[in-house]
Amino acid sequence: MKLGPRYKIAKRLGASIFEKTQTRAFMLSKERSAASKKFRRAGSDYSRQLIEKQKLRLTYSLTERQFSSYVKKALASKANPQAVLYTFLESRLDSVIYRMGLASTRRAARQIVSHGHVLVNRKRITIPSFQVSKDDVISIREGSKDSGLFALLPEKLKEHRAPSWVFFDLVKNEGSFTGTPSLADGETADIGVVFEFYTR
């Protein structure tokens, strides 16, 4: 998926959705922009909906087609569509790998999966969008454990705080997706407003 200058996109959306914008300098710049916007005229409902949609879509690095497909499936479900959409996004294999702490960024997680370093139930999966089910066993491929990608993993995992729905045991070299992702544990955007965009 091709994007323009990530810093400008993140600043326009008001969210540090890319790894290069997760810095102190960006946060200060965002605060200055927010202060100046207080004196501007409020945007339309459409612009607000569009911004929230873009924030969520770009956080997971999805094309519009991929993202709208998830939204349609969530709307078609009989459960809470916001919770269903969040579960779709967080149960992607690249998202699970990122949340476990096996990759420092979502982009790195996609590359790790695409290059065949991860197994799901002992089977190599190379599709980042693969949907992980509850209690699936996720592990690092034996031939990949000694690669530079995972050289500092023990130290990284000591500092990492995984959300409640994933865990990874470095000693056993496996982890799992333990339950339903909780919106309260890590909302990136106002998902209710995202659905307003698609149902307007």
Secondary structure as GFF3:
##gff-version 3
##sequence-region A 1 200
A	DSSP	alpha_helix	6	13	.	.	.	ID=ss1
A	DSSP	three_ten_helix	19	21	.	.	.	ID=ss2
A	DSSP	alpha_helix	24	37	.	.	.	ID=ss3
A	DSSP	alpha_helix	45	59	.	.	.	ID=ss4
A	DSSP	alpha_helix	64	76	.	.	.	ID=ss5
A	DSSP	alpha_helix	81	90	.	.	.	ID=ss6
A	DSSP	alpha_helix	93	100	.	.	.	ID=ss7
A	DSSP	alpha_helix	106	114	.	.	.	ID=ss8
A	DSSP	beta_strand	118	120	.	.	.	ID=ss9
A	DSSP	beta_strand	123	124	.	.	.	ID=ss10
A	DSSP	beta_strand	137	140	.	.	.	ID=ss11
A	DSSP	three_ten_helix	142	144	.	.	.	ID=ss12
A	DSSP	three_ten_helix	148	150	.	.	.	ID=ss13
A	DSSP	alpha_helix	153	159	.	.	.	ID=ss14
A	DSSP	beta_strand	166	169	.	.	.	ID=ss15
A	DSSP	beta_strand	174	177	.	.	.	ID=ss16
A	DSSP	three_ten_helix	183	185	.	.	.	ID=ss17
A	DSSP	alpha_helix	191	199	.	.	.	ID=ss18
###
